[in-house]
Amino acid sequence: MTWFYLHCVIAIVIVIADARGTLEPTVKKLEQKFGIPVYYAPNDSMEVEISDPYPIQDAPEQDTFNNRR
């Protein structure tokens, strides 16, 4: 039962740290401390603009099924 409560407390701490914005810097410091080679982009807050993620395909000019009749 102790493992369950420990797991819950760790999950709550992670959620709160993420909401405050302190989770990522802490993880980066731990990675550097342990020597884990992780390479990040120079700017982690890259903004990617998607002009139209679901483009509407052009309708066919003629209906081939009705042309065969």
MODELLER restraints for C-alpha pairs under 7 A, 6 or more apart:
rsr = mdl.restraints
at = mdl.atoms
rsr.add(forms.Gaussian(group=physical.xy_distance, feature=features.Distance(at['CA:17:A'], at['CA:23:A']), mean=4.93, stdev=0.5))
